[in-house]
Amino acid sequence: MNPALPVHSPSGFLFGVAYYPEYHLTDRVDTDLDLMQQAGINVIRVGESVWSTWEPRDGEFDLEWLAPVLDGAHRRGIRVILGTPTYAVPPWLQIAHPEIAAERRTGERIPWGARQEVDFSHPDFLDYAERVIRAVVGRYAGHPAVVGFQVDNEPGLELFHNDHVFTEFVRRLRERYGAVQNLNREWGLTYWSHRLDDWSQLWRPDGNSFPQYDLAWRRFQSDLTTEFIAWQAGIVREYSHAGQFVTTCLQYGRPALDDEQVNRDLDIVAGNPYYGMQDRLDASLDLSQLTPWTTTGVPALFRQADRMYSSKQGRYLVTETNAQSIGHSETNFPPYPGQLKQAAYTFIARGAAMIEYWHWHTLPYGVETYWGGVLPHSLVPGRVYAEVAAIGGELASIGTALDGYEPDADVAILWSNPSRYALQFSPPLQVDGRPDPESYEKIVDAFHRGSIEAGRQTRLLHVSQADAHGATALAARFPVLIAAGVYVATDGDLQLLRDYVAAGGHLILGPRTGYADDEARARVEVAPPRLADLAGTHSEEYSNLEAEVAVLPASGALPLGTDATASLWIDGLITDGSEVLARYDHPRFRDFPAVTSRAVGRGRVTVVGCVPGPGLAAGIVRWAVPRGHAQELAGDTALTVTVSSGALPDGRRAWFVFNWGWEPRAITLAATVADTVTGELLATGTDVSLAAWSTRTFLSR
């Protein structure tokens, strides 16, 4: 695997919108750009959605329509991110080459009429894509307004079942496994008489029932996405200049996406975090998820931010996020006043170097008619525009003060895309009696949410990134490491965890970690595999939970409130010399510890035998991390207040304080700080009031 490119480090904040003047019914470029300038907007994203405008007919290009936009932006000091239009193909190409349509099942083409219906690995598509990329980028790469390029848009939406894709899949399997007998052995194809005598006998993925096959298929599909984006980035770099970055924008739930791998060939991460607004940002409530592609709750908003940082372990760009209601005609929940600022500063607190709204104006047509922009359908600036302008003014005041910022991390949490794939195919959890394809996310999110609600800050680490640190550096940098749901794990991954403990780290194990090997085969070992001896705890059985079970402290070592519960899953833990910290209040499950812990030399292994509810997870994290960076500002804060922070190169710390609710709150400063926007000095002991849905930012002195 090639080493990742270093992270592009922008100076100051980029603050802007996706801008599509071609979607307007009238020409109002100057009006729009003037309004943007007045709102402190200093960047726009253009051009990625309109291949049929760039190339209205085969080989006939119209490249000049964008020039007035870029020229006008440059005159106003507004920078431009130029997109390649490859995710939405023009009708003439679809008609001329129907064979480029992607197939969701073998032989069943995706109907045209939306976007991303194309098999982007098809050679005919790539020929046309290269031509339009070279035309557009070649025309505008030298424009002084262009600071970067976005290749494609939210890639990885489909798993391609086309004939040539399957042929390539088999070729790569042959390259990896050699003789077909090796595949038989590694995938266990004796089962149900699936042994192959020749590679030509491998069945199509449509009816596959083998987890090993599915994991290989999902990895292959994510490789196709990575290769496609790297191919585009390579073309763009033939034209780009020093200082111009190349990125793509990610929707992190895409099935054919490995965010860490796809960003290795890019200069900076960009993502599109959408979230439920209004009461779904009230930290005192626990509401259902609004849509499959939006998060609900404050911890989940922080998790989206942490996921973007994790892709390259560096600052990132938000290329799309909510401006008004996000969703279709029946989903209308615009933000309460103050929530746009809260979300913007949440992303900034966790490493964002750009906030860009989807999008400038609300469209009068198309499937996204009711995806609200900064301007409403009337195009008359209103409340949302005013709030965006206020954020823009604050960011302009902050200027370069946060250059080099790195978000703090009290706890590291491992992230494993292969485990996500595997637990989508074989979910351990269920919802309403059905397999839950979000099992992996729910296991990880339980610990992440507990960390946020405990007032501690997290760093998500891909397993490969943890390995790159090495055990000693990992333990020094992240003294507490949570490995929950890391179902697909190599022997080397598990050895890293052992070495981490030996180096003095505190390893917290959650359900399913290490249970399968790199082929998604259940390990024929005592669970948790390779770690049971260190943990002083093992398990023989496990159970789903259909209702929450109360968890009680077994001693004073782990203080827990009355809200501590287990949900969704229980491992039947058996102690072998470990200390029992908590037990279940249940007639059967009280036979098993809920949480155990054992000191191992300078390190420690704690085993959590369930998917912890927020109260239990928060209690475990508070116990493991008695004091985090956030507590340096004002001690422990109660919901609905959260504090986030990060370090600056000169040794100072930046603080972000949020009140996620209707009731006014206050904090008492435990340190002397300056207001980041106004520069006002606030001494230790000062009471700082927090109005409903408010955000304050500070710098240490």
C-alpha positions as CSV (number, residue, x, y, z in Angstrom):
1,M,0.0,0.0,0.0
2,N,1.4,3.4,-1.0
3,P,2.0,5.9,1.8
4,A,-0.6,8.6,2.1
5,L,0.0,12.1,0.8
6,P,0.7,14.7,3.5
7,V,-2.4,16.7,4.6
8,H,-2.8,20.1,2.8
9,S,-2.7,22.8,5.5
10,P,-4.8,25.8,4.6
11,S,-4.4,29.1,6.4
12,G,-7.4,30.8,7.9
13,F,-10.9,29.5,7.3
14,L,-12.7,28.8,4.1
15,F,-16.4,29.7,4.5
16,G,-18.8,29.3,1.7
17,V,-21.5,27.6,-0.3
18,A,-21.9,25.2,-3.2
19,Y,-23.0,27.7,-6.0
20,Y,-24.8,26.7,-9.1
21,P,-25.7,29.8,-11.1
22,E,-26.7,27.5,-14.0
23,Y,-29.6,26.4,-11.9
24,H,-31.1,29.9,-11.7
25,L,-34.0,30.8,-14.0
26,T,-32.4,34.3,-14.5
27,D,-28.9,35.7,-14.6
28,R,-28.1,37.0,-11.1
29,V,-24.4,36.2,-10.7
30,D,-23.4,39.7,-9.6
31,T,-26.3,39.9,-7.1
32,D,-25.4,36.5,-5.6
33,L,-21.7,37.2,-5.4
34,D,-22.3,40.6,-3.7
35,L,-24.6,39.0,-1.2
36,M,-21.9,36.3,-0.5
37,Q,-19.2,38.9,0.0
38,Q,-21.4,40.8,2.4
39,A,-22.0,37.5,4.4
40,G,-18.3,36.9,4.7
41,I,-18.3,34.0,2.2
42,N,-14.9,33.5,0.8
43,V,-15.2,30.3,-1.2
44,I,-17.6,28.6,-3.6
45,R,-17.7,25.2,-5.1
46,V,-18.8,25.0,-8.7
47,G,-19.1,22.9,-11.8
48,E,-19.4,19.3,-10.6
49,S,-23.0,18.5,-11.4
50,V,-23.4,19.6,-15.0
51,W,-21.5,17.5,-17.5
52,S,-24.4,18.1,-20.0
53,T,-23.7,21.9,-19.7
54,W,-19.9,21.5,-20.2
55,E,-20.4,19.1,-23.1
56,P,-24.0,19.4,-24.5
57,R,-23.2,17.1,-27.4
58,D,-20.6,14.4,-28.0
59,G,-17.3,16.2,-28.4
60,E,-18.8,19.7,-28.5
61,F,-17.7,21.7,-25.4
62,D,-19.1,24.9,-24.0
63,L,-16.5,26.0,-21.4
64,E,-17.0,29.7,-21.2
65,W,-20.2,29.9,-19.3
66,L,-18.4,29.6,-16.0
67,A,-15.8,32.3,-16.7
68,P,-18.0,35.3,-15.5
69,V,-18.6,33.4,-12.2
70,L,-14.9,32.9,-11.6
71,D,-14.0,36.4,-12.7
72,G,-16.6,37.9,-10.5
73,A,-15.6,35.7,-7.5
74,H,-12.0,36.7,-8.0
75,R,-12.8,40.5,-8.0
76,R,-14.5,40.0,-4.7
77,G,-11.8,37.9,-3.1
78,I,-13.9,34.8,-3.2
79,R,-12.0,31.6,-3.9
80,V,-13.2,28.7,-6.0
81,I,-13.2,24.9,-5.8
82,L,-13.7,23.5,-9.2
83,G,-15.4,20.1,-9.5
84,T,-15.1,17.4,-12.2
85,P,-18.6,16.5,-13.5
86,T,-18.2,12.7,-13.7
87,Y,-20.9,11.6,-11.2
88,A,-23.9,12.9,-13.3
89,V,-23.6,11.8,-17.0
90,P,-25.4,13.5,-19.9
91,P,-28.3,11.9,-21.7
92,W,-26.4,11.7,-25.0
93,L,-23.8,9.5,-23.4
94,Q,-26.3,7.3,-21.8
95,I,-28.1,6.8,-25.1
96,A,-24.9,6.3,-27.1
97,H,-23.4,3.8,-24.7
98,P,-26.1,2.0,-22.6
99,E,-23.5,-0.6,-21.7
100,I,-21.9,1.9,-19.2
101,A,-25.0,1.6,-17.0
102,A,-24.2,0.1,-13.6
103,E,-25.9,-3.1,-12.6
104,R,-27.1,-3.5,-9.0
105,R,-27.7,-7.2,-9.8
106,T,-26.2,-9.2,-12.6
107,G,-28.0,-8.2,-15.8
108,E,-30.2,-5.6,-14.2
109,R,-29.2,-2.2,-15.2
110,I,-29.9,0.8,-13.0
111,P,-32.5,2.9,-14.8
112,W,-31.4,6.3,-16.0
113,G,-33.0,9.4,-14.4
114,A,-31.1,10.1,-11.2
115,R,-27.3,10.3,-10.9
116,Q,-24.4,7.9,-10.2
117,E,-26.1,5.2,-12.4
118,V,-22.9,4.6,-14.3
119,D,-20.3,1.9,-13.9
120,F,-17.3,4.2,-13.5
121,S,-14.9,1.3,-14.1
122,H,-16.1,0.7,-17.6
123,P,-13.4,1.6,-20.2
124,D,-15.9,3.5,-22.5
125,F,-17.0,5.7,-19.6
126,L,-13.4,6.4,-18.6
127,D,-12.6,7.6,-22.1
128,Y,-15.4,10.1,-22.1
129,A,-14.7,11.1,-18.5
130,E,-11.1,11.8,-19.2
131,R,-12.0,14.0,-22.1
132,V,-14.4,16.2,-20.1
133,I,-12.0,16.4,-17.1
134,R,-9.1,17.5,-19.3
135,A,-11.3,20.1,-21.1
136,V,-12.7,21.6,-17.9
137,V,-9.6,21.5,-15.7
138,G,-7.4,22.5,-18.6
139,R,-9.5,25.6,-19.2
140,Y,-9.7,26.8,-15.6
141,A,-6.7,25.4,-13.6
142,G,-4.8,28.6,-14.3
143,H,-7.6,30.9,-13.1
144,P,-6.4,32.9,-10.1
145,A,-9.6,32.2,-8.2
146,V,-9.2,28.4,-8.2
147,V,-7.7,27.2,-5.0
148,G,-8.6,23.5,-5.4
149,F,-10.4,20.7,-7.2
150,Q,-13.0,18.3,-6.2
151,V,-13.0,15.1,-8.3
152,D,-16.4,13.4,-8.7
153,N,-18.9,13.7,-5.9
154,E,-19.8,11.3,-3.0
155,P,-18.3,8.2,-4.7
156,G,-19.1,4.6,-3.8
157,L,-22.9,4.7,-4.0
158,E,-23.3,1.4,-5.9
159,L,-21.8,-2.1,-5.9
160,F,-21.3,-2.9,-9.6
161,H,-22.4,-6.3,-10.8
162,N,-21.5,-5.8,-14.5
163,D,-19.8,-8.7,-16.4
164,H,-16.5,-7.0,-16.8
165,V,-16.4,-6.1,-13.1
166,F,-17.0,-9.7,-12.1
167,T,-14.3,-10.8,-14.5
168,E,-11.9,-8.4,-12.9
169,F,-12.9,-9.6,-9.4
170,V,-12.1,-13.1,-10.3
171,R,-8.7,-12.0,-11.8
172,R,-7.8,-10.3,-8.6
173,L,-8.8,-13.4,-6.5
174,R,-6.6,-15.6,-8.7
175,E,-3.8,-13.1,-8.2
176,R,-4.2,-13.2,-4.4
177,Y,-4.9,-16.9,-3.9
178,G,-3.2,-18.6,-6.8
179,A,-4.6,-22.1,-7.1
180,V,-8.4,-22.4,-6.7
181,Q,-7.8,-25.0,-4.0
182,N,-6.4,-22.2,-1.8
183,L,-9.6,-20.3,-2.2
184,N,-11.5,-23.5,-1.3
185,R,-9.5,-23.7,1.9
186,E,-9.5,-20.1,2.9
187,W,-13.2,-19.5,2.3
188,G,-14.3,-22.9,3.6
189,L,-16.1,-23.8,0.4
190,T,-16.5,-27.4,1.5
191,Y,-19.6,-26.1,3.3
192,W,-22.8,-26.8,1.4
193,S,-20.8,-28.4,-1.4
194,H,-19.4,-25.1,-2.8
195,R,-15.9,-26.5,-3.5
196,L,-14.6,-25.2,-6.8
197,D,-12.6,-27.2,-9.4
198,D,-11.9,-24.3,-11.6
199,W,-12.1,-20.5,-11.3
200,S,-14.8,-20.4,-13.9
201,Q,-17.1,-22.1,-11.4
202,L,-17.1,-19.1,-9.0
203,W,-20.7,-18.0,-8.7
204,R,-22.0,-14.5,-9.0
205,P,-22.4,-12.3,-5.9
206,D,-26.2,-12.0,-6.3
207,G,-27.0,-15.2,-4.5
208,N,-23.9,-15.5,-2.3
209,S,-24.3,-16.7,1.3
210,F,-20.6,-16.9,2.3
211,P,-19.3,-14.1,4.6
212,Q,-15.8,-14.6,3.2
213,Y,-16.9,-14.0,-0.4
214,D,-18.9,-11.0,0.6
215,L,-15.9,-9.4,2.5
216,A,-13.7,-9.9,-0.6
217,W,-16.4,-8.5,-2.8
218,R,-16.9,-5.4,-0.6
219,R,-13.1,-4.8,-0.4
220,F,-12.9,-5.1,-4.2
221,Q,-15.7,-2.6,-4.7
222,S,-14.0,-0.1,-2.4
223,D,-10.8,-0.6,-4.3
224,L,-12.6,0.3,-7.5
225,T,-13.8,3.5,-5.9
226,T,-10.3,4.3,-4.6
227,E,-8.7,3.6,-8.0
228,F,-11.3,5.8,-9.8
229,I,-10.7,8.7,-7.6
230,A,-6.9,8.3,-7.7
231,W,-7.1,8.1,-11.5
232,Q,-9.0,11.4,-11.6
233,A,-6.7,13.1,-9.2
234,G,-3.8,12.1,-11.4
235,I,-5.3,13.7,-14.4
236,V,-6.1,16.9,-12.5
237,R,-2.5,17.2,-11.2
238,E,-1.3,17.4,-14.7
239,Y,-2.9,20.8,-14.8
240,S,-3.0,22.0,-11.2
241,H,-0.5,24.5,-9.8
242,A,1.4,24.7,-6.5
243,G,-0.9,25.5,-3.6
244,Q,-4.0,24.0,-5.3
245,F,-5.4,21.0,-3.5
246,V,-7.2,18.0,-4.9
247,T,-9.9,16.3,-2.9
248,T,-13.3,14.5,-3.3
249,C,-16.3,14.9,-1.1
250,L,-17.5,11.9,0.9
251,Q,-20.8,10.6,2.2
252,Y,-19.4,8.2,4.8
253,G,-22.1,5.6,4.6
254,R,-21.5,4.7,1.0
255,P,-21.2,0.9,0.6
256,A,-18.3,0.9,-1.8
257,L,-16.1,3.3,0.1
258,D,-13.0,2.9,2.3
259,D,-12.5,6.5,3.4
260,E,-9.0,6.0,4.7
261,Q,-7.8,4.4,1.5
262,V,-9.5,6.7,-0.9
263,N,-7.9,9.7,0.8
264,R,-4.4,8.4,0.5
265,D,-4.0,9.9,-3.0
266,L,-5.7,13.2,-2.1
267,D,-4.3,16.3,-0.5
268,I,-7.1,16.9,2.1
269,V,-10.2,15.2,3.3
270,A,-13.6,16.6,2.4
271,G,-17.0,15.3,3.7
272,N,-20.7,16.0,3.6
273,P,-22.1,15.7,7.2
274,Y,-25.8,16.1,7.4
275,Y,-27.6,16.0,10.7
276,G,-31.1,16.2,12.2
277,M,-31.8,19.8,13.5
278,Q,-34.3,21.3,15.9
279,D,-35.0,18.9,18.8
280,R,-32.6,16.3,17.4
281,L,-29.8,18.6,18.7
282,D,-31.3,18.9,22.1
283,A,-28.8,17.1,24.4
284,S,-31.5,16.3,26.9
285,L,-33.5,14.3,24.4
286,D,-33.0,10.9,22.7
287,L,-34.9,10.9,19.4
288,S,-35.0,8.6,16.4
289,Q,-32.9,9.1,13.4
290,L,-34.6,11.3,10.8
291,T,-33.2,9.6,7.7
292,P,-30.6,6.9,7.0
293,W,-28.0,9.5,5.9
294,T,-28.4,12.1,8.7
295,T,-27.3,11.7,12.3
296,T,-29.4,12.4,15.4
297,G,-28.0,13.8,18.6
298,V,-25.1,15.9,19.7
299,P,-22.7,12.9,20.2
300,A,-23.4,11.7,16.6
301,L,-22.7,15.2,15.2
302,F,-19.3,15.0,17.0
303,R,-18.8,11.5,15.6
304,Q,-19.3,12.8,12.0
305,A,-16.7,15.4,12.7
306,D,-14.3,12.8,14.2
307,R,-14.9,10.5,11.2
308,M,-13.8,13.2,8.8
309,Y,-10.7,13.9,10.8
310,S,-9.9,10.2,11.0
311,S,-9.7,9.7,7.3
312,K,-6.3,11.4,7.1
313,Q,-5.6,12.3,10.7
314,G,-5.6,15.9,9.8
315,R,-7.7,19.0,9.2
316,Y,-10.5,18.6,6.7
317,L,-13.1,20.4,4.6
318,V,-16.8,20.3,5.0
319,T,-18.0,20.5,1.4
320,E,-21.7,20.2,2.2
321,T,-23.8,20.5,5.3
322,N,-27.3,21.8,6.3
323,A,-28.4,25.3,5.6
324,Q,-32.1,24.9,6.0
325,S,-34.3,21.8,5.9
326,I,-32.4,18.9,4.5
327,G,-34.4,16.1,2.8
328,H,-37.4,15.7,0.5
329,S,-40.8,17.4,0.5
330,E,-42.0,15.8,3.6
331,T,-38.9,16.5,5.7
332,N,-39.1,20.1,6.9
333,F,-37.1,20.7,10.1
334,P,-35.1,24.0,9.6
335,P,-32.6,24.9,12.3
336,Y,-33.6,26.7,15.5
337,P,-31.8,30.0,15.8
338,G,-28.2,29.4,16.8
339,Q,-28.0,25.8,15.6
340,L,-26.2,26.6,12.4
341,K,-23.4,28.3,14.4
342,Q,-23.3,25.3,16.8
343,A,-22.8,22.8,14.0
344,A,-20.2,25.0,12.3
345,Y,-18.1,25.3,15.4
346,T,-18.5,21.6,16.2
347,F,-16.8,20.8,13.0
348,I,-14.2,23.5,13.5
349,A,-13.6,22.2,17.0
350,R,-12.9,18.8,15.6
351,G,-10.6,20.0,12.9
352,A,-12.6,21.5,10.0
353,A,-10.7,24.1,8.0
354,M,-13.7,24.9,5.8
355,I,-17.5,25.1,6.3
356,E,-19.5,25.1,3.1
357,Y,-23.3,24.9,2.9
358,W,-25.5,23.0,0.5
359,H,-26.2,25.2,-1.1
360,W,-26.5,28.9,-2.0
361,H,-30.1,29.0,-3.2
362,T,-33.1,26.7,-2.8
363,L,-33.9,25.1,-6.1
364,P,-37.2,25.6,-7.9
365,Y,-37.2,22.2,-9.5
366,G,-35.7,18.7,-9.4
367,V,-35.6,16.1,-6.7
368,E,-33.9,18.5,-4.2
369,T,-36.6,21.2,-4.5
370,Y,-37.0,21.2,-0.8
371,W,-33.4,20.9,0.3
372,G,-33.1,24.4,1.7
373,G,-30.2,26.7,0.7
374,V,-28.9,29.8,2.4
375,L,-31.5,31.7,0.3
376,P,-35.1,30.5,0.3
377,H,-37.1,30.0,-2.9
378,S,-37.8,33.7,-3.0
379,L,-34.1,34.4,-3.3
380,V,-34.6,37.2,-0.7
381,P,-32.1,37.0,2.1
382,G,-33.8,36.1,5.4
383,R,-33.1,34.6,8.8
384,V,-30.8,31.8,7.6
385,Y,-28.7,34.2,5.5
386,A,-28.4,36.5,8.5
387,E,-27.1,33.7,10.7
388,V,-24.7,32.5,8.0
389,A,-23.4,36.1,7.7
390,A,-22.9,36.3,11.4
391,I,-20.8,33.1,11.4
392,G,-18.9,34.5,8.4
393,G,-18.1,37.7,10.3
394,E,-16.9,35.8,13.3
395,L,-14.6,33.5,11.3
396,A,-13.2,36.6,9.5
397,S,-12.4,38.0,13.0
398,I,-10.7,34.8,14.1
399,G,-8.7,34.9,10.9
400,T,-5.5,32.8,11.1
401,A,-5.6,32.4,14.9
402,L,-6.4,28.7,14.6
403,D,-3.8,27.8,12.0
404,G,-2.2,24.5,12.9
405,Y,-5.0,23.6,15.2
406,E,-5.2,19.9,16.4
407,P,-8.3,18.7,18.2
408,D,-7.7,17.2,21.6
409,A,-8.2,13.5,22.3
410,D,-8.7,11.9,25.7
411,V,-9.7,8.5,24.2
412,A,-8.9,6.8,21.0
413,I,-11.4,4.5,19.3
414,L,-10.5,2.1,16.6
415,W,-12.3,2.2,13.4
416,S,-12.4,-0.8,11.0
417,N,-14.0,-0.5,7.5
418,P,-13.6,-4.3,6.9
419,S,-15.5,-4.9,10.1
420,R,-18.2,-2.5,9.0
421,Y,-18.6,-4.5,5.7
422,A,-18.6,-7.9,7.5
423,L,-21.1,-6.9,10.1
424,Q,-23.4,-5.5,7.4
425,F,-23.5,-9.0,5.9
426,S,-23.6,-10.9,9.2
427,P,-25.1,-8.4,11.7
428,P,-24.9,-9.5,15.3
429,L,-27.6,-7.1,16.4
430,Q,-31.3,-6.9,15.4
431,V,-33.9,-4.3,15.1
432,D,-37.6,-5.2,15.3
433,G,-36.6,-8.8,14.9
434,R,-34.6,-8.2,11.7
435,P,-30.9,-8.1,11.1
436,D,-29.5,-4.7,11.8
437,P,-27.2,-3.6,9.0
438,E,-25.9,-0.7,11.3
439,S,-24.7,-3.2,13.9
440,Y,-21.1,-2.0,13.5
441,E,-21.9,1.6,13.8
442,K,-24.2,1.0,16.9
443,I,-21.4,-0.9,18.7
444,V,-18.8,1.8,18.0
445,D,-21.2,4.7,18.6
446,A,-22.2,3.4,22.0
447,F,-18.7,4.0,23.2
448,H,-18.2,7.2,21.3
449,R,-21.5,8.6,22.7
450,G,-20.5,7.6,26.2
451,S,-17.2,9.5,25.7
452,I,-18.9,12.7,24.6
453,E,-21.5,12.5,27.4
454,A,-18.7,11.9,29.9
455,G,-17.2,15.2,28.7
456,R,-14.2,13.5,27.2
457,Q,-13.0,14.0,23.6
458,T,-12.3,11.2,21.1
459,R,-10.0,10.4,18.2
460,L,-11.1,7.8,15.8
461,L,-8.2,5.8,14.5
462,H,-8.3,3.4,11.5
463,V,-6.6,0.2,12.5
464,S,-3.9,0.8,9.9
465,Q,-3.2,4.2,11.4
466,A,-2.9,2.7,14.8
467,D,-0.5,0.2,13.4
468,A,1.5,2.9,11.8
469,H,2.0,4.6,15.2
470,G,3.5,1.4,16.6
471,A,2.5,0.1,20.1
472,T,4.9,2.2,22.1
473,A,4.0,5.5,20.4
474,L,0.3,4.6,20.4
475,A,0.3,4.0,24.2
476,A,2.2,7.3,24.8
477,R,-0.1,9.3,22.5
478,F,-3.4,7.6,23.5
479,P,-3.2,6.1,27.0
480,V,-6.8,4.8,26.6
481,L,-7.8,2.9,23.5
482,I,-11.2,1.4,22.8
483,A,-11.5,-1.5,20.5
484,A,-15.2,-2.4,20.1
485,G,-16.7,-4.1,17.1
486,V,-13.3,-4.7,15.5
487,Y,-14.6,-8.0,14.2
488,V,-12.3,-8.5,11.2
489,A,-8.8,-8.5,12.7
490,T,-5.5,-9.9,11.5
491,D,-3.1,-11.7,13.8
492,G,-0.9,-8.6,13.5
493,D,-3.8,-6.4,14.6
494,L,-4.3,-8.4,17.7
495,Q,-0.6,-8.5,18.4
496,L,-0.6,-4.7,18.2
497,L,-3.3,-4.6,21.0
498,R,-1.2,-6.9,23.1
499,D,1.9,-4.8,22.6
500,Y,-0.1,-1.7,23.3
501,V,-1.0,-3.1,26.8
502,A,2.6,-4.1,27.3
503,A,3.7,-0.5,26.5
504,G,1.4,0.8,29.3
505,G,-1.8,1.4,27.5
506,H,-5.3,0.9,28.9
507,L,-7.2,-1.2,26.4
508,I,-11.0,-1.3,26.6
509,L,-12.5,-4.2,24.7
510,G,-16.1,-4.2,23.5
511,P,-18.2,-6.9,21.8
512,R,-17.0,-8.8,18.7
513,T,-13.5,-7.5,18.8
514,G,-11.1,-10.0,17.2
515,Y,-13.8,-12.6,16.8
516,A,-13.0,-13.1,13.1
517,D,-9.8,-13.2,11.1
518,D,-9.0,-11.3,8.0
519,E,-11.2,-13.6,5.9
520,A,-14.2,-13.0,8.3
521,R,-13.8,-16.6,9.6
522,A,-14.8,-17.0,13.2
523,R,-11.6,-17.7,15.1
524,V,-11.4,-21.2,16.6
525,E,-10.1,-19.7,19.8
526,V,-11.3,-18.7,23.3
527,A,-12.9,-15.2,23.1
528,P,-11.7,-12.6,23.1
529,P,-9.1,-14.2,20.8
530,R,-5.4,-13.6,21.6
531,L,-6.5,-11.3,24.4
532,A,-8.3,-13.5,26.9
533,D,-5.1,-14.2,28.9
534,L,-4.3,-10.5,29.2
535,A,-7.8,-9.6,30.1
536,G,-8.2,-12.4,32.7
537,T,-11.7,-12.8,31.2
538,H,-13.1,-15.0,28.6
539,S,-16.5,-15.9,27.2
540,E,-18.2,-19.0,25.9
541,E,-21.7,-17.7,25.0
542,Y,-23.5,-14.6,24.0
543,S,-27.0,-13.3,23.6
544,N,-29.0,-10.6,21.9
545,L,-31.1,-8.4,24.2
546,E,-34.6,-7.4,23.3
547,A,-34.8,-4.9,26.2
548,E,-32.3,-2.9,28.2
549,V,-30.9,-4.5,31.3
550,A,-29.9,-2.4,34.3
551,V,-26.2,-2.5,35.3
552,L,-25.1,-2.2,38.9
553,P,-21.6,-1.4,40.2
554,A,-19.9,-4.4,41.8
555,S,-17.7,-2.3,44.0
556,G,-16.8,1.3,44.4
557,A,-14.1,1.1,41.8
558,L,-16.5,2.0,39.0
559,P,-19.1,4.6,40.1
560,L,-22.3,4.3,38.1
561,G,-25.5,6.1,38.1
562,T,-29.0,4.6,38.1
563,D,-29.1,5.2,34.3
564,A,-26.4,2.5,33.6
565,T,-27.8,-0.1,31.3
566,A,-26.8,-2.8,28.8
567,S,-28.5,-2.9,25.4
568,L,-28.7,-5.1,22.3
569,W,-26.0,-7.6,23.2
570,I,-24.4,-9.5,26.1
571,D,-21.3,-11.6,26.2
572,G,-21.3,-14.2,28.9
573,L,-18.1,-13.1,30.6
574,I,-16.2,-15.5,32.9
575,T,-13.4,-14.2,35.1
576,D,-10.0,-15.7,35.2
577,G,-8.3,-13.4,37.7
578,S,-9.8,-10.1,36.6
579,E,-11.7,-7.7,38.9
580,V,-15.5,-7.5,38.4
581,L,-16.5,-3.8,38.1
582,A,-20.2,-4.2,37.3
583,R,-22.9,-6.8,37.0
584,Y,-26.4,-7.1,35.4
585,D,-29.6,-6.7,37.4
586,H,-31.2,-9.7,35.7
587,P,-32.2,-13.2,36.9
588,R,-30.0,-15.0,34.3
589,F,-27.5,-12.5,33.1
590,R,-26.4,-11.6,36.7
591,D,-24.4,-14.8,36.5
592,F,-22.0,-12.9,34.2
593,P,-20.0,-9.7,34.8
594,A,-20.9,-6.7,32.8
595,V,-17.5,-5.1,33.1
596,T,-14.2,-6.6,34.2
597,S,-10.7,-5.1,34.4
598,R,-7.2,-6.4,35.1
599,A,-3.8,-4.7,35.4
600,V,-1.1,-6.2,33.2
601,G,2.3,-4.8,34.0
602,R,2.2,-1.1,33.3
603,G,-1.0,-1.5,31.2
604,R,-4.6,-2.6,31.8
605,V,-7.3,-4.5,29.9
606,T,-10.9,-3.7,30.6
607,V,-13.7,-5.9,29.0
608,V,-17.2,-4.5,28.5
609,G,-19.4,-7.5,27.9
610,C,-22.3,-5.6,26.3
611,V,-23.3,-2.8,24.0
612,P,-23.3,-0.1,26.8
613,G,-26.1,2.3,27.2
614,P,-25.1,6.0,27.5
615,G,-25.0,6.0,31.3
616,L,-22.8,2.9,31.5
617,A,-20.5,4.0,28.6
618,A,-20.0,7.4,30.2
619,G,-19.3,5.9,33.6
620,I,-16.6,3.6,32.1
621,V,-14.9,6.5,30.2
622,R,-15.0,8.8,33.3
623,W,-13.4,6.0,35.3
624,A,-10.7,5.3,32.6
625,V,-10.0,9.1,32.1
626,P,-10.7,10.8,35.4
627,R,-9.9,14.2,33.9
628,G,-9.8,15.3,30.2
629,H,-8.7,18.4,28.4
630,A,-12.2,19.9,28.4
631,Q,-12.2,20.0,32.2
632,E,-9.3,22.4,32.2
633,L,-11.6,25.2,31.1
634,A,-14.5,24.9,33.6
635,G,-14.3,21.5,35.3
636,D,-17.1,19.0,34.6
637,T,-20.2,20.4,33.0
638,A,-23.7,19.0,33.0
639,L,-25.9,18.5,30.0
640,T,-26.8,20.4,28.0
641,V,-23.3,22.0,28.0
642,T,-20.4,20.4,26.1
643,V,-16.8,21.7,25.8
644,S,-14.4,20.8,23.1
645,S,-10.8,21.9,22.7
646,G,-7.6,21.6,20.8
647,A,-4.0,22.6,20.8
648,L,-2.2,25.3,18.8
649,P,1.4,25.2,17.6
650,D,2.4,27.9,20.0
651,G,1.3,25.9,23.0
652,R,-2.0,27.7,23.6
653,R,-5.4,25.9,23.6
654,A,-8.6,26.8,21.9
655,W,-12.0,26.1,23.6
656,F,-15.5,25.7,22.2
657,V,-18.4,25.8,24.6
658,F,-21.9,24.8,23.5
659,N,-25.4,24.9,25.1
660,W,-27.5,22.3,23.3
661,G,-30.9,23.2,24.7
662,W,-33.5,25.8,25.5
663,E,-32.6,26.5,29.1
664,P,-29.9,29.1,29.7
665,R,-26.7,27.7,31.3
666,A,-23.5,29.1,32.8
667,I,-20.0,27.9,33.4
668,T,-17.3,29.2,35.8
669,L,-13.9,29.6,34.2
670,A,-11.1,27.6,35.8
671,A,-8.5,29.3,33.6
672,T,-7.9,32.8,32.2
673,V,-8.9,33.0,28.5
674,A,-9.7,35.5,25.8
675,D,-12.8,35.6,23.7
676,T,-11.6,34.3,20.3
677,V,-13.8,36.8,18.4
678,T,-13.7,40.0,20.4
679,G,-10.3,39.5,22.2
680,E,-12.0,40.3,25.6
681,L,-10.0,38.9,28.5
682,L,-11.9,36.7,31.0
683,A,-10.2,35.9,34.3
684,T,-10.3,32.7,36.2
685,G,-13.5,32.6,38.3
686,T,-15.5,34.5,35.7
687,D,-19.1,33.2,35.2
688,V,-19.9,32.9,31.5
689,S,-23.5,32.8,30.6
690,L,-24.7,30.5,27.8
691,A,-28.1,31.4,26.2
692,A,-30.3,28.8,24.6
693,W,-28.5,27.2,21.6
694,S,-25.4,29.3,22.0
695,T,-21.8,28.9,21.3
696,R,-18.7,30.6,22.8
697,T,-15.1,30.3,21.7
698,F,-12.0,31.1,23.7
699,L,-8.2,31.0,23.5
700,S,-6.0,30.4,26.5
701,R,-3.5,33.0,27.4
